[in-house]
Every structure is written in C-alpha cells, then in structure tokens.
C-alpha cells in the first residue's frame, strides 16, 4: 500500500487548493475497513464507516503530509445554546485534537451582538471572523448561517482550504480527530439513533416538505453537528439545503437543517461516514462498540 501511495502522491502535490487530497477509491479498501466484526464498517454503497481500529493512520499520515493541505473548520454558534465558556472549551479542545500537525483555519460567523472569547491557538492554526448578515427570506438561524457561509466560501474560503468541516460548538474534542476523517463527502452518524431501528428515525415525514423521507426509505440517521468534505461538496450541500428551505417557506412549512441534511445524504450518499465515536453523548451508557470517544456532545447546553 505504501509503495502504491508513493506513486500517486507526487501528482497530487501539483494540484491547487480545493482540489487535492481525496484518497483514490482503489486504495480505500487497503486503508480502511480493518476487521471490527462488532460494527458496520462498510455501507451497501461501499463507503467506509470510520471506527477506532478500522483505518491505517500511519499510511494516511504519510500520504497527506506530502500534500501540504489546509483544513477549514466553520464553527456554528447557535444563539442561546452556547456560552463563552463552552465555546472556549470547544476551541481549546479543537486546537489540541482537530487535525493536529496540519494547517487549520477556524472560521467564526457572528452577528454584531456576539463576541468571541480570547483565542490562543498553536502552530499552524489561525482563525477568521466574518459578519453574519440577516436574511430577507427566512428567520431560522441555520438558514441565515448557511446563506452567509455559502457566500464566504465563494468569496474567501474556497481559496484558502482543501477540506472544510462545519461543526456545532456544543461539543468537545476528547481524542484525535485525524486524517482518517478526510474525504469527498463526510457525514456523522447520530449517536442517538445509530443503535435503534430505522423505522423510528426522526426524518421529516410531512409529504409537502422538501425534506420528506417516506417510512420505507432511509439508510442511517445523520447528526447535523458535523459535516465535511471537499469545498465543492460542502457548497453542494448548502445549495440544496437553501433550495429545500426556500421551498418549505413558500409552502408555509418549517423543517430543520438536520432534516434537510438527511434528505440530501439519502439522495447523494456520503463517501465516508464517521461512527458515533466521533460524536458520542456522554449522558448515555457507553456500549462496548464505542472503543474511543473522539468528540463528546455537550447535551447539557441543548
């Protein structure tokens, strides 16, 4: 595997920002899906599900270190659901565990009434603050946030990063969130629903909603706390969410961003899925399948 990776790494080095770093499909089976018989490690569309012990991090590190990649992290700060202390905890833990050793840019979208706590970052890390402008169409926070993020990706972010994650601030990193998470389209499996029957998933069931999913359909239930991938894929998600949300507004409906996310990922399957280890709720009894909690959801803030 290492020799094969050496062969295509030199070609990737010449590609510009926003286009580099996705491991070719022909090497996925070599780098992921190591034996974990207690869990699902591959979807029926052959996307890897990332659990502790299912990936070859040393080889992945060797591949990505050659490419000089930069990863963006857009932080969602929902008004009323976070404090300066919880945001500080998120930033400090991300500084320690989020793609450590790689160039990272944190993006904060804030309105004129919000303030950031003091931020101290390590080497290879920086942050930028963008003003979040209200929308004339909808008043939902996620709709406003995603509209603004879309505009800033077009005007700034796409020229600065190769991969982009969008994460909710109501969580704390507990262990390394490493290069095994990088991919074209990366979705987070919901810890609340992963171990439950699919018929109980809280999809949007109203027929007139753009996020509607019938009972007989659905693969997994995805948590909106984390989504990532190439810049192009993040733009595609936001673009489809905008269309669906506007359609719902016209039909006098209001569905959540998470419902639209699940509809999008049902139609356009993610190329990589993060197991519940990457967003575990510590208020739950931890089952034996959870070997290493990467991120802990701060349910006390919800």
Residue pairs with C-beta under 8 A, 6 or more apart in sequence:
1 27
1 30
1 31
1 56
1 59
2 59
2 62
4 27
4 30
5 27
5 59
5 62
5 63
8 24
9 63
9 66
9 67
10 66
12 20
12 21
12 66
12 67
13 20
13 66
13 67
13 68
17 70
17 158
17 159
17 160
17 161
17 162
18 158
18 159
18 161
18 162
18 230
18 231
18 232
19 162
19 230
20 67
20 69
20 162
21 64
21 67
21 69
21 162
21 163
21 182
22 182
22 183
22 184
22 230
23 31
23 60
23 63
23 182
23 183
28 46
28 48
30 56
31 55
31 56
31 59
31 60
32 41
32 48
32 50
32 54
32 55
32 56
32 180
33 41
33 42
33 48
33 54
34 41
34 53
34 54
34 55
34 56
36 51
36 53
36 54
38 288
38 289
39 49
39 51
39 275
39 289
40 49
41 48
41 49
41 51
41 54
42 48
42 49
43 49
43 219
43 269
43 273
44 219
45 269
47 269
47 270
47 271
47 272
47 273
48 54
48 55
48 272
48 273
49 189
49 273
49 274
49 275
50 180
50 181
50 272
50 273
50 274
50 275
50 278
51 275
51 277
51 289
51 291
52 277
52 291
52 292
53 291
55 180
57 178
57 179
57 180
60 178
60 179
60 180
61 178
61 179
63 179
64 102
64 179
64 182
65 101
67 162
68 103
69 102
69 103
69 162
69 163
70 102
70 103
70 104
70 105
70 160
70 161
70 162
71 98
71 99
71 102
71 103
71 104
71 105
71 161
71 162
71 163
71 164
71 165
71 182
72 104
72 105
72 106
72 107
72 157
72 160
72 161
72 163
72 164
72 165
72 231
73 94
73 98
73 104
73 105
73 106
73 107
73 164
73 165
73 167
74 107
74 109
74 149
74 157
74 164
74 165
74 166
74 167
75 87
75 90
75 91
75 106
75 107
75 108
75 109
75 167
75 169
76 142
76 145
76 166
76 167
76 168
76 169
77 87
77 108
77 109
77 110
77 114
77 169
78 141
78 168
78 169
78 170
79 114
79 141
81 170
81 301
81 302
82 90
82 169
82 170
82 301
83 301
84 115
84 117
85 117
86 169
86 170
86 298
86 301
87 116
87 117
87 169
88 117
88 118
89 172
89 298
90 169
90 170
90 171
90 172
90 173
91 106
91 117
91 119
91 121
92 120
93 172
93 173
93 174
94 106
94 173
94 177
95 120
95 121
95 122
95 125
96 122
96 173
97 173
97 174
97 175
97 176
97 177
97 294
98 104
98 173
98 177
99 177
99 178
99 179
100 176
100 178
101 124
102 124
102 179
103 124
103 125
104 124
104 125
104 126
105 125
105 126
105 127
105 128
105 157
105 160
105 161
106 119
106 121
106 125
106 126
106 127
106 128
107 127
107 128
107 130
107 149
107 152
107 157
108 116
108 127
108 128
108 129
108 130
109 129
109 130
109 131
109 132
109 145
109 148
109 149
109 152
110 116
110 129
110 130
110 131
110 132
111 131
111 132
111 134
112 131
116 129
119 127
121 127
128 156
130 148
130 152
130 156
132 144
132 145
132 148
133 144
133 148
134 144
135 143
135 144
135 147
137 143
137 246
137 249
138 144
138 245
138 246
138 249
140 245
140 254
140 257
142 224
142 256
142 257
143 242
143 245
143 257
146 238
146 241
146 242
146 257
147 242
149 166
149 238
150 235
150 238
150 239
150 242
153 164
153 231
153 234
153 235
153 238
154 235
157 164
157 231
158 231
158 235
161 231
162 230
162 231
163 182
163 228
163 229
163 230
163 231
164 228
164 229
164 230
164 231
164 234
165 181
165 186
165 226
165 227
165 228
166 226
166 227
166 228
166 234
167 225
167 226
168 224
168 225
168 226
170 225
170 297
170 298
170 301
170 302
171 225
171 279
171 295
171 296
171 297
171 298
172 295
172 296
172 298
173 294
173 295
174 293
174 294
174 295
174 296
175 292
175 293
175 294
176 294
177 278
177 294
177 295
181 228
181 272
181 274
181 278
182 228
183 228
183 229
183 270
183 271
183 272
184 229
184 230
184 233
184 271
184 272
185 229
185 230
185 233
185 237
185 268
185 269
185 270
185 271
185 272
186 226
186 227
186 228
186 229
186 270
186 271
186 272
186 273
186 274
187 220
187 222
187 226
187 227
187 265
187 270
187 272
187 273
187 274
188 222
188 223
188 225
188 226
188 227
188 273
188 274
188 278
188 279
189 220
189 221
189 222
189 223
189 273
189 274
189 275
189 276
189 279
190 220
190 221
190 222
190 223
190 276
190 279
191 223
191 276
191 279
191 280
191 281
191 284
191 297
192 221
192 223
192 281
193 200
193 201
193 202
193 220
193 221
194 220
194 221
194 275
194 276
195 287
198 218
198 221
199 215
201 218
201 221
202 221
203 211
203 212
203 213
203 218
203 221
203 259
203 262
203 263
204 211
204 212
204 213
204 255
204 256
204 259
204 260
204 262
204 263
205 212
205 213
205 214
205 215
206 212
206 253
206 255
208 251
208 253
209 244
209 248
209 251
209 253
209 255
209 259
210 243
210 244
210 245
210 247
210 248
210 255
210 260
210 263
211 244
211 248
211 255
211 256
211 259
211 260
211 262
211 263
212 263
213 262
213 263
213 266
217 266
218 262
218 266
219 265
219 266
219 269
220 273
221 262
222 258
222 261
222 262
222 265
222 270
223 258
223 279
224 256
224 257
224 258
224 261
225 279
225 297
226 274
226 278
226 279
226 295
227 234
227 237
227 261
228 234
229 270
229 271
236 268
237 261
237 264
240 260
240 264
240 268
241 257
241 260
241 261
241 264
244 255
244 260
244 263
244 264
245 255
245 257
245 260
248 254
248 255
276 290
277 290
277 291
277 292
277 293
277 294
278 294
278 295
279 294
279 295
279 297
280 286
280 290
280 293
280 294
280 295
280 296
280 297
281 296
281 297
281 299
282 293
282 296
282 297
282 299
283 299
286 293
